[in-house]
Amino acid sequence: LTIWFISFPISLLLTPPIS
Protein backbone atom coordinates (compact mmCIF):
# COMPACT_ATOMS: atom_id res chain seq x y z
CA LEU A 1 0.00 0.00 0.00
CA THR A 2 2.84 2.35 0.87
CA ILE A 3 4.46 1.77 -2.50
CA TRP A 4 1.20 2.57 -4.25
CA PHE A 5 0.76 5.86 -2.40
CA ILE A 6 4.32 6.77 -3.31
CA SER A 7 4.34 5.66 -6.93
CA PHE A 8 0.98 7.17 -7.79
CA PRO A 9 1.80 10.84 -7.03
CA ILE A 10 5.24 10.37 -8.57
CA SER A 11 3.71 9.12 -11.79
CA LEU A 12 1.45 12.17 -11.86
CA LEU A 13 4.43 14.46 -11.37
CA LEU A 14 6.44 12.72 -14.07
CA THR A 15 3.55 12.95 -16.50
CA PRO A 16 3.26 16.51 -17.84
CA PRO A 17 -0.32 17.77 -18.06
CA ILE A 18 -1.48 18.06 -21.66
CA SER A 19 -3.78 20.99 -22.13
Secondary structure as UniProt FT lines:
FT   HELIX           2..14
//
